[in-house]
Amino acid sequence: MVRNLKDYLIITFKGIAMGAADVVPGVSGGTIAFVAGIYEELIDTISKINFGALKVLKEEGFVQAWKHINGNFLLALGSGILISILSLAKLIKYLIENEAVLVWSFFFGLVLASVIYIGKQIHRWNLGLILCLIGGAISAFYITKIPPQQTEITNLFIFFSGALAICAMILPGISGSFILLLLGAYKPVLDAIHDKKYSLLFFLILGAVVGLLSFSKLLKWLFDHYERLTLAVLTGFIIGSLNKIWPWKRVLDYKMIDGKMKVLREESVSPFAFEGDNRLFFAICLFLLGIGTILLLEQLAKKKKE
C-alpha cells in the first residue's frame, strides 16, 4: 500500500485517539483501531515482527526489513499513542477524579456505538455466532465485577502486568488500563509516568512488547481462519465491558490510601438513584458526542475504502 505524508499524519491522529482511550480504565484502544479501519492491518503488522524479519534484515538490509514489518505504519501509529499517553495521562487522571460522570458518559456513547459498528461487520449471523457473542459478553461482564487487587509492586509484577494489559489493549472491548486497575498496577504506572520513574516504565514496556508479539500471532490466526466467530466474541466483549463504564455508580466498598478513597467494589445505578449531582443534561450531551465520534470515524473509514 502506497501512502503519502497526509496518510501517515491521519494514522498518527488515530494513534492519539487509541492512546487517549487506553489511558481510561474500561475503554479499549483496540475498539478505536477497529472503528478507524486499521485493526486488522495493526494485528497483521505486529505479527510480522519475528525471526523472519531478522532474516530479511540480515540478507536484504534495513530498508527491506523496515518495509517487511510495515515500519512506517508502526512508527506513525506508535508515535500517536505515545504522544497521547504522555500528554493526556495527567489530564485523564484529573477528569476521572473530578468529572467522572461526564468522562464516562462520553466513553459510554463511544463504546456503545462501537458495538453496533463492529457487529455490522458480520453479515450472516447464526446460532453459533450468537452463542459466541453471549459468551464474550458474560466473560467481559464478569471481569468488570472483579475487585481490584492489592499487590506488592515489583519489577517482575510490572513486567507481567504489562504483558497482560497489552493483550487486553489490542482486544476491542477489553481495556488494558482496566486490567492494570484489576491487578493493582494502574496507579503505580500513572505515578511512574508522572514522576518519571524510568526503571518501572522499562519493565512495563518490556512486558508489553513480549505480550504483544505473542498475542498478535494468535489474533491474526483467528482472523484468518475464524473471522466471523472472532468478531462475534469481540462484539460480546464490548457489550460486557459497558458495565464498567456506566457513568453512575454506587460505592459498595472502599479503602483510604494516602488520604484518598480507593474504590474496591461498586455497582451501576440509575442516574436518578445516584448519590450526588447526576449532571444528566451534560451527560446526555457527551453521550451523544461519543456516538457522533464513532459515526464520524465510520464515515471516514468508508471514504477511504471507496
C-alpha positions as protocol buffer text, in pm:
chain_id: "A"
residue {
  index: 1
  type: MET
  ca { x: 0 y: 0 z: 0 }
}
residue {
  index: 2
  type: VAL
  ca { x: 145 y: 337 z: -109 }
}
residue {
  index: 3
  type: ARG
  ca { x: 89 y: 615 z: 145 }
}
residue {
  index: 4
  type: ASN
  ca { x: 184 y: 984 z: 148 }
}
residue {
  index: 5
  type: LEU
  ca { x: 263 y: 1216 z: 439 }
}
residue {
  index: 6
  type: LYS
  ca { x: -104 y: 1309 z: 483 }
}
residue {
  index: 7
  type: ASP
  ca { x: -197 y: 940 z: 521 }
}
residue {
  index: 8
  type: TYR
  ca { x: 66 y: 890 z: 791 }
}
residue {
  index: 9
  type: LEU
  ca { x: -48 y: 1204 z: 976 }
}
residue {
  index: 10
  type: ILE
  ca { x: -402 y: 1062 z: 980 }
}
residue {
  index: 11
  type: ILE
  ca { x: -264 y: 734 z: 1119 }
}
residue {
  index: 12
  type: THR
  ca { x: -81 y: 934 z: 1389 }
}
residue {
  index: 13
  type: PHE
  ca { x: -407 y: 1106 z: 1486 }
}
residue {
  index: 14
  type: LYS
  ca { x: -573 y: 763 z: 1506 }
}
residue {
  index: 15
  type: GLY
  ca { x: -287 y: 660 z: 1735 }
}
residue {
  index: 16
  type: ILE
  ca { x: -357 y: 964 z: 1953 }
}
residue {
  index: 17
  type: ALA
  ca { x: -722 y: 855 z: 1977 }
}
residue {
  index: 18
  type: MET
  ca { x: -615 y: 499 z: 2066 }
}
residue {
  index: 19
  type: GLY
  ca { x: -377 y: 628 z: 2332 }
}
residue {
  index: 20
  type: ALA
  ca { x: -645 y: 850 z: 2485 }
}
residue {
  index: 21
  type: ALA
  ca { x: -882 y: 554 z: 2505 }
}
residue {
  index: 22
  type: ASP
  ca { x: -618 y: 325 z: 2654 }
}
residue {
  index: 23
  type: VAL
  ca { x: -547 y: 567 z: 2939 }
}
residue {
  index: 24
  type: VAL
  ca { x: -909 y: 535 z: 3057 }
}
residue {
  index: 25
  type: PRO
  ca { x: -981 y: 218 z: 3262 }
}
residue {
  index: 26
  type: GLY
  ca { x: -1265 y: 45 z: 3077 }
}
residue {
  index: 27
  type: VAL
  ca { x: -1211 y: 175 z: 2724 }
}
residue {
  index: 28
  type: SER
  ca { x: -1006 y: -21 z: 2471 }
}
residue {
  index: 29
  type: GLY
  ca { x: -773 y: 130 z: 2215 }
}
residue {
  index: 30
  type: GLY
  ca { x: -848 y: -180 z: 2009 }
}
residue {
  index: 31
  type: THR
  ca { x: -1207 y: -60 z: 1974 }
}
residue {
  index: 32
  type: ILE
  ca { x: -1084 y: 272 z: 1831 }
}
residue {
  index: 33
  type: ALA
  ca { x: -846 y: 89 z: 1596 }
}
residue {
  index: 34
  type: PHE
  ca { x: -1131 y: -130 z: 1470 }
}
residue {
  index: 35
  type: VAL
  ca { x: -1370 y: 157 z: 1406 }
}
residue {
  index: 36
  type: ALA
  ca { x: -1090 y: 363 z: 1250 }
}
residue {
  index: 37
  type: GLY
  ca { x: -1035 y: 84 z: 996 }
}
residue {
  index: 38
  type: ILE
  ca { x: -678 y: -9 z: 1094 }
}
residue {
  index: 39
  type: TYR
  ca { x: -735 y: -304 z: 1331 }
}
residue {
  index: 40
  type: GLU
  ca { x: -655 y: -595 z: 1102 }
}
residue {
  index: 41
  type: GLU
  ca { x: -358 y: -410 z: 950 }
}
residue {
  index: 42
  type: LEU
  ca { x: -230 y: -347 z: 1303 }
}
residue {
  index: 43
  type: ILE
  ca { x: -256 y: -715 z: 1400 }
}
residue {
  index: 44
  type: ASP
  ca { x: -102 y: -828 z: 1071 }
}
residue {
  index: 45
  type: THR
  ca { x: 183 y: -578 z: 1105 }
}
residue {
  index: 46
  type: ILE
  ca { x: 268 y: -672 z: 1463 }
}
residue {
  index: 47
  type: SER
  ca { x: 266 y: -1043 z: 1376 }
}
residue {
  index: 48
  type: LYS
  ca { x: 538 y: -979 z: 1114 }
}
residue {
  index: 49
  type: ILE
  ca { x: 786 y: -876 z: 1384 }
}
residue {
  index: 50
  type: ASN
  ca { x: 952 y: -1216 z: 1425 }
}
residue {
  index: 51
  type: PHE
  ca { x: 1261 y: -1415 z: 1333 }
}
residue {
  index: 52
  type: GLY
  ca { x: 1159 y: -1387 z: 968 }
}
residue {
  index: 53
  type: ALA
  ca { x: 1205 y: -1011 z: 993 }
}
residue {
  index: 54
  type: LEU
  ca { x: 1554 y: -1067 z: 1137 }
}
residue {
  index: 55
  type: LYS
  ca { x: 1634 y: -1293 z: 841 }
}
residue {
  index: 56
  type: VAL
  ca { x: 1524 y: -1022 z: 596 }
}
residue {
  index: 57
  type: LEU
  ca { x: 1736 y: -770 z: 789 }
}
residue {
  index: 58
  type: LYS
  ca { x: 2042 y: -994 z: 765 }
}
residue {
  index: 59
  type: GLU
  ca { x: 2002 y: -1090 z: 399 }
}
residue {
  index: 60
  type: GLU
  ca { x: 1844 y: -780 z: 240 }
}
residue {
  index: 61
  type: GLY
  ca { x: 1928 y: -493 z: 475 }
}
residue {
  index: 62
  type: PHE
  ca { x: 1743 y: -247 z: 696 }
}
residue {
  index: 63
  type: VAL
  ca { x: 1528 y: -85 z: 426 }
}
residue {
  index: 64
  type: GLN
  ca { x: 1369 y: -413 z: 315 }
}
residue {
  index: 65
  type: ALA
  ca { x: 1325 y: -528 z: 675 }
}
residue {
  index: 66
  type: TRP
  ca { x: 1152 y: -198 z: 754 }
}
residue {
  index: 67
  type: LYS
  ca { x: 916 y: -250 z: 460 }
}
residue {
  index: 68
  type: HIS
  ca { x: 860 y: -612 z: 567 }
}
residue {
  index: 69
  type: ILE
  ca { x: 728 y: -510 z: 909 }
}
residue {
  index: 70
  type: ASN
  ca { x: 531 y: -211 z: 769 }
}
residue {
  index: 71
  type: GLY
  ca { x: 758 y: 14 z: 974 }
}
residue {
  index: 72
  type: ASN
  ca { x: 618 y: 349 z: 858 }
}
residue {
  index: 73
  type: PHE
  ca { x: 271 y: 247 z: 973 }
}
residue {
  index: 74
  type: LEU
  ca { x: 401 y: 129 z: 1312 }
}
residue {
  index: 75
  type: LEU
  ca { x: 609 y: 445 z: 1360 }
}
residue {
  index: 76
  type: ALA
  ca { x: 318 y: 677 z: 1278 }
}
residue {
  index: 77
  type: LEU
  ca { x: 68 y: 488 z: 1494 }
}
residue {
  index: 78
  type: GLY
  ca { x: 309 y: 428 z: 1782 }
}
residue {
  index: 79
  type: SER
  ca { x: 410 y: 795 z: 1786 }
}
residue {
  index: 80
  type: GLY
  ca { x: 46 y: 897 z: 1818 }
}
residue {
  index: 81
  type: ILE
  ca { x: -18 y: 651 z: 2101 }
}
residue {
  index: 82
  type: LEU
  ca { x: 295 y: 761 z: 2288 }
}
residue {
  index: 83
  type: ILE
  ca { x: 217 y: 1132 z: 2245 }
}
residue {
  index: 84
  type: SER
  ca { x: -134 y: 1075 z: 2373 }
}
residue {
  index: 85
  type: ILE
  ca { x: -35 y: 868 z: 2676 }
}
residue {
  index: 86
  type: LEU
  ca { x: 244 y: 1102 z: 2786 }
}
residue {
  index: 87
  type: SER
  ca { x: 40 y: 1419 z: 2735 }
}
residue {
  index: 88
  type: LEU
  ca { x: -305 y: 1304 z: 2847 }
}
residue {
  index: 89
  type: ALA
  ca { x: -226 y: 1079 z: 3145 }
}
residue {
  index: 90
  type: LYS
  ca { x: -236 y: 1365 z: 3397 }
}
residue {
  index: 91
  type: LEU
  ca { x: -546 y: 1526 z: 3237 }
}
residue {
  index: 92
  type: ILE
  ca { x: -741 y: 1198 z: 3225 }
}
residue {
  index: 93
  type: LYS
  ca { x: -648 y: 1125 z: 3587 }
}
residue {
  index: 94
  type: TYR
  ca { x: -777 y: 1470 z: 3690 }
}
residue {
  index: 95
  type: LEU
  ca { x: -1102 y: 1436 z: 3492 }
}
residue {
  index: 96
  type: ILE
  ca { x: -1179 y: 1089 z: 3629 }
}
residue {
  index: 97
  type: GLU
  ca { x: -1125 y: 1214 z: 3984 }
}
residue {
  index: 98
  type: ASN
  ca { x: -1328 y: 1537 z: 3939 }
}
residue {
  index: 99
  type: GLU
  ca { x: -1573 y: 1488 z: 3649 }
}
residue {
  index: 100
  type: ALA
  ca { x: -1621 y: 1111 z: 3644 }
}
residue {
  index: 101
  type: VAL
  ca { x: -1986 y: 1115 z: 3529 }
}
residue {
  index: 102
  type: LEU
  ca { x: -1910 y: 1332 z: 3226 }
}
residue {
  index: 103
  type: VAL
  ca { x: -1599 y: 1134 z: 3126 }
}
residue {
  index: 104
  type: TRP
  ca { x: -1779 y: 801 z: 3148 }
}
residue {
  index: 105
  type: SER
  ca { x: -2083 y: 941 z: 2962 }
}
residue {
  index: 106
  type: PHE
  ca { x: -1870 y: 1030 z: 2661 }
}
residue {
  index: 107
  type: PHE
  ca { x: -1693 y: 695 z: 2654 }
}
residue {
  index: 108
  type: PHE
  ca { x: -2018 y: 504 z: 2715 }
}
residue {
  index: 109
  type: GLY
  ca { x: -2164 y: 660 z: 2399 }
}
residue {
  index: 110
  type: LEU
  ca { x: -1842 y: 591 z: 2210 }
}
residue {
  index: 111
  type: VAL
  ca { x: -1824 y: 224 z: 2312 }
}
residue {
  index: 112
  type: LEU
  ca { x: -2198 y: 162 z: 2266 }
}
residue {
  index: 113
  type: ALA
  ca { x: -2179 y: 291 z: 1908 }
}
residue {
  index: 114
  type: SER
  ca { x: -1874 y: 70 z: 1856 }
}
residue {
  index: 115
  type: VAL
  ca { x: -2084 y: -238 z: 1941 }
}
residue {
  index: 116
  type: ILE
  ca { x: -2318 y: -161 z: 1653 }
}
residue {
  index: 117
  type: TYR
  ca { x: -2033 y: -83 z: 1415 }
}
residue {
  index: 118
  type: ILE
  ca { x: -1835 y: -400 z: 1484 }
}
residue {
  index: 119
  type: GLY
  ca { x: -2147 y: -617 z: 1491 }
}
residue {
  index: 120
  type: LYS
  ca { x: -2236 y: -489 z: 1142 }
}
residue {
  index: 121
  type: GLN
  ca { x: -1915 y: -642 z: 1007 }
}
residue {
  index: 122
  type: ILE
  ca { x: -2081 y: -985 z: 1045 }
}
residue {
  index: 123
  type: HIS
  ca { x: -2320 y: -1006 z: 751 }
}
residue {
  index: 124
  type: ARG
  ca { x: -2464 y: -1351 z: 830 }
}
residue {
  index: 125
  type: TRP
  ca { x: -2547 y: -1442 z: 1190 }
}
residue {
  index: 126
  type: ASN
  ca { x: -2632 y: -1793 z: 1310 }
}
residue {
  index: 127
  type: LEU
  ca { x: -2694 y: -1964 z: 1645 }
}
residue {
  index: 128
  type: GLY
  ca { x: -2326 y: -2045 z: 1697 }
}
residue {
  index: 129
  type: LEU
  ca { x: -2220 y: -1684 z: 1646 }
}
residue {
  index: 130
  type: ILE
  ca { x: -2494 y: -1560 z: 1879 }
}
residue {
  index: 131
  type: LEU
  ca { x: -2374 y: -1801 z: 2149 }
}
residue {
  index: 132
  type: CYS
  ca { x: -2016 y: -1677 z: 2100 }
}
residue {
  index: 133
  type: LEU
  ca { x: -2137 y: -1319 z: 2138 }
}
residue {
  index: 134
  type: ILE
  ca { x: -2322 y: -1408 z: 2460 }
}
residue {
  index: 135
  type: GLY
  ca { x: -2017 y: -1595 z: 2591 }
}
residue {
  index: 136
  type: GLY
  ca { x: -1792 y: -1297 z: 2521 }
}
residue {
  index: 137
  type: ALA
  ca { x: -2038 y: -1059 z: 2688 }
}
residue {
  index: 138
  type: ILE
  ca { x: -2067 y: -1275 z: 3001 }
}
residue {
  index: 139
  type: SER
  ca { x: -1688 y: -1311 z: 3026 }
}
residue {
  index: 140
  type: ALA
  ca { x: -1626 y: -936 z: 2996 }
}
residue {
  index: 141
  type: PHE
  ca { x: -1907 y: -855 z: 3239 }
}
residue {
  index: 142
  type: TYR
  ca { x: -1757 y: -1096 z: 3494 }
}
residue {
  index: 143
  type: ILE
  ca { x: -1415 y: -930 z: 3455 }
}
residue {
  index: 144
  type: THR
  ca { x: -1571 y: -588 z: 3528 }
}
residue {
  index: 145
  type: LYS
  ca { x: -1710 y: -724 z: 3858 }
}
residue {
  index: 146
  type: ILE
  ca { x: -1371 y: -845 z: 3989 }
}
residue {
  index: 147
  type: PRO
  ca { x: -1249 y: -614 z: 4270 }
}
residue {
  index: 148
  type: PRO
  ca { x: -906 y: -451 z: 4226 }
}
residue {
  index: 149
  type: GLN
  ca { x: -619 y: -638 z: 4390 }
}
residue {
  index: 150
  type: GLN
  ca { x: -366 y: -506 z: 4641 }
}
residue {
  index: 151
  type: THR
  ca { x: -28 y: -643 z: 4537 }
}
residue {
  index: 152
  type: GLU
  ca { x: 335 y: -566 z: 4615 }
}
residue {
  index: 153
  type: ILE
  ca { x: 478 y: -367 z: 4325 }
}
residue {
  index: 154
  type: THR
  ca { x: 795 y: -533 z: 4193 }
}
residue {
  index: 155
  type: ASN
  ca { x: 966 y: -516 z: 3855 }
}
residue {
  index: 156
  type: LEU
  ca { x: 859 y: -875 z: 3778 }
}
residue {
  index: 157
  type: PHE
  ca { x: 498 y: -796 z: 3870 }
}
residue {
  index: 158
  type: ILE
  ca { x: 503 y: -486 z: 3646 }
}
residue {
  index: 159
  type: PHE
  ca { x: 651 y: -696 z: 3361 }
}
residue {
  index: 160
  type: PHE
  ca { x: 365 y: -949 z: 3373 }
}
residue {
  index: 161
  type: SER
  ca { x: 111 y: -669 z: 3422 }
}
residue {
  index: 162
  type: GLY
  ca { x: 239 y: -506 z: 3103 }
}
residue {
  index: 163
  type: ALA
  ca { x: 215 y: -834 z: 2913 }
}
residue {
  index: 164
  type: LEU
  ca { x: -146 y: -895 z: 3022 }
}
residue {
  index: 165
  type: ALA
  ca { x: -251 y: -533 z: 2973 }
}
residue {
  index: 166
  type: ILE
  ca { x: -119 y: -510 z: 2617 }
}
residue {
  index: 167
  type: CYS
  ca { x: -309 y: -827 z: 2523 }
}
residue {
  index: 168
  type: ALA
  ca { x: -626 y: -664 z: 2651 }
}
residue {
  index: 169
  type: MET
  ca { x: -535 y: -332 z: 2492 }
}
residue {
  index: 170
  type: ILE
  ca { x: -549 y: -472 z: 2138 }
}
residue {
  index: 171
  type: LEU
  ca { x: -876 y: -656 z: 2203 }
}
residue {
  index: 172
  type: PRO
  ca { x: -1183 y: -443 z: 2125 }
}
residue {
  index: 173
  type: GLY
  ca { x: -1391 y: -424 z: 2443 }
}
residue {
  index: 174
  type: ILE
  ca { x: -1121 y: -517 z: 2692 }
}
residue {
  index: 175
  type: SER
  ca { x: -924 y: -223 z: 2828 }
}
residue {
  index: 176
  type: GLY
  ca { x: -555 y: -260 z: 2902 }
}
residue {
  index: 177
  type: SER
  ca { x: -568 y: 11 z: 3167 }
}
residue {
  index: 178
  type: PHE
  ca { x: -865 y: -168 z: 3329 }
}
residue {
  index: 179
  type: ILE
  ca { x: -657 y: -486 z: 3353 }
}
residue {
  index: 180
  type: LEU
  ca { x: -384 y: -279 z: 3521 }
}
residue {
  index: 181
  type: LEU
  ca { x: -652 y: -147 z: 3758 }
}
residue {
  index: 182
  type: LEU
  ca { x: -768 y: -500 z: 3845 }
}
residue {
  index: 183
  type: LEU
  ca { x: -409 y: -612 z: 3909 }
}
residue {
  index: 184
  type: GLY
  ca { x: -343 y: -312 z: 4131 }
}
residue {
  index: 185
  type: ALA
  ca { x: -84 y: -169 z: 3890 }
}
residue {
  index: 186
  type: TYR
  ca { x: -280 y: 121 z: 3738 }
}
residue {
  index: 187
  type: LYS
  ca { x: -197 y: 389 z: 3996 }
}
residue {
  index: 188
  type: PRO
  ca { x: 173 y: 288 z: 4022 }
}
residue {
  index: 189
  type: VAL
  ca { x: 202 y: 313 z: 3643 }
}
residue {
  index: 190
  type: LEU
  ca { x: 34 y: 657 z: 3630 }
}
residue {
  index: 191
  type: ASP
  ca { x: 258 y: 772 z: 3916 }
}
residue {
  index: 192
  type: ALA
  ca { x: 563 y: 635 z: 3732 }
}
residue {
  index: 193
  type: ILE
  ca { x: 469 y: 835 z: 3419 }
}
residue {
  index: 194
  type: HIS
  ca { x: 411 y: 1148 z: 3625 }
}
residue {
  index: 195
  type: ASP
  ca { x: 724 y: 1109 z: 3842 }
}
residue {
  index: 196
  type: LYS
  ca { x: 941 y: 980 z: 3553 }
}
residue {
  index: 197
  type: LYS
  ca { x: 1032 y: 651 z: 3722 }
}
residue {
  index: 198
  type: TYR
  ca { x: 1200 y: 508 z: 3414 }
}
residue {
  index: 199
  type: SER
  ca { x: 1303 y: 171 z: 3565 }
}
residue {
  index: 200
  type: LEU
  ca { x: 940 y: 81 z: 3637 }
}
residue {
  index: 201
  type: LEU
  ca { x: 832 y: 201 z: 3293 }
}
residue {
  index: 202
  type: PHE
  ca { x: 1110 y: -5 z: 3130 }
}
residue {
  index: 203
  type: PHE
  ca { x: 977 y: -332 z: 3276 }
}
residue {
  index: 204
  type: LEU
  ca { x: 620 y: -232 z: 3185 }
}
residue {
  index: 205
  type: ILE
  ca { x: 721 y: -168 z: 2822 }
}
residue {
  index: 206
  type: LEU
  ca { x: 932 y: -487 z: 2810 }
}
residue {
  index: 207
  type: GLY
  ca { x: 635 y: -694 z: 2929 }
}
residue {
  index: 208
  type: ALA
  ca { x: 408 y: -518 z: 2681 }
}
residue {
  index: 209
  type: VAL
  ca { x: 643 y: -596 z: 2390 }
}
residue {
  index: 210
  type: VAL
  ca { x: 664 y: -966 z: 2484 }
}
residue {
  index: 211
  type: GLY
  ca { x: 286 y: -992 z: 2528 }
}
residue {
  index: 212
  type: LEU
  ca { x: 212 y: -800 z: 2209 }
}
residue {
  index: 213
  type: LEU
  ca { x: 437 y: -1009 z: 1984 }
}
residue {
  index: 214
  type: SER
  ca { x: 296 y: -1333 z: 2125 }
}
residue {
  index: 215
  type: PHE
  ca { x: -74 y: -1243 z: 2129 }
}
residue {
  index: 216
  type: SER
  ca { x: -84 y: -1073 z: 1789 }
}
residue {
  index: 217
  type: LYS
  ca { x: 6 y: -1402 z: 1618 }
}
residue {
  index: 218
  type: LEU
  ca { x: -288 y: -1576 z: 1784 }
}
residue {
  index: 219
  type: LEU
  ca { x: -525 y: -1295 z: 1682 }
}
residue {
  index: 220
  type: LYS
  ca { x: -401 y: -1300 z: 1323 }
}
residue {
  index: 221
  type: TRP
  ca { x: -456 y: -1675 z: 1306 }
}
residue {
  index: 222
  type: LEU
  ca { x: -809 y: -1636 z: 1446 }
}
residue {
  index: 223
  type: PHE
  ca { x: -896 y: -1365 z: 1192 }
}
residue {
  index: 224
  type: ASP
  ca { x: -750 y: -1571 z: 907 }
}
residue {
  index: 225
  type: HIS
  ca { x: -940 y: -1891 z: 998 }
}
residue {
  index: 226
  type: TYR
  ca { x: -1243 y: -1787 z: 1209 }
}
residue {
  index: 227
  type: GLU
  ca { x: -1313 y: -1424 z: 1124 }
}
residue {
  index: 228
  type: ARG
  ca { x: -1689 y: -1418 z: 1192 }
}
residue {
  index: 229
  type: LEU
  ca { x: -1655 y: -1615 z: 1514 }
}
residue {
  index: 230
  type: THR
  ca { x: -1374 y: -1384 z: 1633 }
}
residue {
  index: 231
  type: LEU
  ca { x: -1580 y: -1075 z: 1551 }
}
residue {
  index: 232
  type: ALA
  ca { x: -1878 y: -1220 z: 1740 }
}
residue {
  index: 233
  type: VAL
  ca { x: -1669 y: -1281 z: 2053 }
}
residue {
  index: 234
  type: LEU
  ca { x: -1512 y: -934 z: 2030 }
}
residue {
  index: 235
  type: THR
  ca { x: -1857 y: -775 z: 1994 }
}
residue {
  index: 236
  type: GLY
  ca { x: -1962 y: -965 z: 2307 }
}
residue {
  index: 237
  type: PHE
  ca { x: -1655 y: -839 z: 2492 }
}
residue {
  index: 238
  type: ILE
  ca { x: -1754 y: -482 z: 2415 }
}
residue {
  index: 239
  type: ILE
  ca { x: -2114 y: -536 z: 2528 }
}
residue {
  index: 240
  type: GLY
  ca { x: -1997 y: -692 z: 2857 }
}
residue {
  index: 241
  type: SER
  ca { x: -1750 y: -411 z: 2919 }
}
residue {
  index: 242
  type: LEU
  ca { x: -2026 y: -147 z: 2913 }
}
residue {
  index: 243
  type: ASN
  ca { x: -2098 y: -222 z: 3280 }
}
residue {
  index: 244
  type: LYS
  ca { x: -1755 y: -89 z: 3374 }
}
residue {
  index: 245
  type: ILE
  ca { x: -1803 y: 248 z: 3206 }
}
residue {
  index: 246
  type: TRP
  ca { x: -2167 y: 314 z: 3305 }
}
residue {
  index: 247
  type: PRO
  ca { x: -2147 y: 675 z: 3431 }
}
residue {
  index: 248
  type: TRP
  ca { x: -2349 y: 643 z: 3752 }
}
residue {
  index: 249
  type: LYS
  ca { x: -2209 y: 418 z: 4025 }
}
residue {
  index: 250
  type: ARG
  ca { x: -2277 y: 342 z: 4392 }
}
residue {
  index: 251
  type: VAL
  ca { x: -1971 y: 263 z: 4603 }
}
residue {
  index: 252
  type: LEU
  ca { x: -2009 y: -65 z: 4793 }
}
residue {
  index: 253
  type: ASP
  ca { x: -1664 y: -95 z: 4948 }
}
residue {
  index: 254
  type: TYR
  ca { x: -1362 y: 133 z: 4969 }
}
residue {
  index: 255
  type: LYS
  ca { x: -1030 y: 183 z: 5142 }
}
residue {
  index: 256
  type: MET
  ca { x: -846 y: 500 z: 5238 }
}
residue {
  index: 257
  type: ILE
  ca { x: -494 y: 510 z: 5089 }
}
residue {
  index: 258
  type: ASP
  ca { x: -271 y: 816 z: 5144 }
}
residue {
  index: 259
  type: GLY
  ca { x: -574 y: 1020 z: 5242 }
}
residue {
  index: 260
  type: LYS
  ca { x: -767 y: 931 z: 4927 }
}
residue {
  index: 261
  type: MET
  ca { x: -1063 y: 697 z: 4887 }
}
residue {
  index: 262
  type: LYS
  ca { x: -976 y: 386 z: 4683 }
}
residue {
  index: 263
  type: VAL
  ca { x: -1292 y: 220 z: 4548 }
}
residue {
  index: 264
  type: LEU
  ca { x: -1280 y: -160 z: 4585 }
}
residue {
  index: 265
  type: ARG
  ca { x: -1635 y: -251 z: 4477 }
}
residue {
  index: 266
  type: GLU
  ca { x: -1915 y: -55 z: 4311 }
}
residue {
  index: 267
  type: GLU
  ca { x: -2238 y: -115 z: 4125 }
}
residue {
  index: 268
  type: SER
  ca { x: -2416 y: 59 z: 3838 }
}
residue {
  index: 269
  type: VAL
  ca { x: -2728 y: 255 z: 3935 }
}
residue {
  index: 270
  type: SER
  ca { x: -2990 y: 471 z: 3766 }
}
residue {
  index: 271
  type: PRO
  ca { x: -2891 y: 839 z: 3729 }
}
residue {
  index: 272
  type: PHE
  ca { x: -3192 y: 919 z: 3949 }
}
residue {
  index: 273
  type: ALA
  ca { x: -3060 y: 688 z: 4226 }
}
residue {
  index: 274
  type: PHE
  ca { x: -2711 y: 838 z: 4205 }
}
residue {
  index: 275
  type: GLU
  ca { x: -2587 y: 993 z: 4529 }
}
residue {
  index: 276
  type: GLY
  ca { x: -2482 y: 1341 z: 4423 }
}
residue {
  index: 277
  type: ASP
  ca { x: -2523 y: 1563 z: 4117 }
}
residue {
  index: 278
  type: ASN
  ca { x: -2606 y: 1331 z: 3825 }
}
residue {
  index: 279
  type: ARG
  ca { x: -2514 y: 1600 z: 3566 }
}
residue {
  index: 280
  type: LEU
  ca { x: -2781 y: 1439 z: 3348 }
}
residue {
  index: 281
  type: PHE
  ca { x: -2813 y: 1708 z: 3079 }
}
residue {
  index: 282
  type: PHE
  ca { x: -2439 y: 1740 z: 3018 }
}
residue {
  index: 283
  type: ALA
  ca { x: -2401 y: 1361 z: 3047 }
}
residue {
  index: 284
  type: ILE
  ca { x: -2656 y: 1309 z: 2767 }
}
residue {
  index: 285
  type: CYS
  ca { x: -2478 y: 1570 z: 2551 }
}
residue {
  index: 286
  type: LEU
  ca { x: -2143 y: 1395 z: 2596 }
}
residue {
  index: 287
  type: PHE
  ca { x: -2305 y: 1055 z: 2540 }
}
residue {
  index: 288
  type: LEU
  ca { x: -2435 y: 1179 z: 2203 }
}
residue {
  index: 289
  type: LEU
  ca { x: -2093 y: 1329 z: 2127 }
}
residue {
  index: 290
  type: GLY
  ca { x: -1937 y: 986 z: 2186 }
}
residue {
  index: 291
  type: ILE
  ca { x: -2183 y: 827 z: 1942 }
}
residue {
  index: 292
  type: GLY
  ca { x: -2116 y: 1104 z: 1691 }
}
residue {
  index: 293
  type: THR
  ca { x: -1742 y: 1044 z: 1714 }
}
residue {
  index: 294
  type: ILE
  ca { x: -1785 y: 680 z: 1611 }
}
residue {
  index: 295
  type: LEU
  ca { x: -2023 y: 774 z: 1328 }
}
residue {
  index: 296
  type: LEU
  ca { x: -1763 y: 1023 z: 1202 }
}
residue {
  index: 297
  type: LEU
  ca { x: -1486 y: 762 z: 1217 }
}
residue {
  index: 298
  type: GLU
  ca { x: -1711 y: 517 z: 1033 }
}
residue {
  index: 299
  type: GLN
  ca { x: -1775 y: 767 z: 754 }
}
residue {
  index: 300
  type: LEU
  ca { x: -1402 y: 841 z: 722 }
}
residue {
  index: 301
  type: ALA
  ca { x: -1329 y: 468 z: 702 }
}
residue {
  index: 302
  type: LYS
  ca { x: -1593 y: 427 z: 428 }
}
residue {
  index: 303
  type: LYS
  ca { x: -1447 y: 714 z: 222 }
}
residue {
  index: 304
  type: LYS
  ca { x: -1101 y: 560 z: 250 }
}
residue {
  index: 305
  type: LYS
  ca { x: -1230 y: 224 z: 116 }
}
residue {
  index: 306
  type: GLU
  ca { x: -1410 y: 396 z: -172 }
}
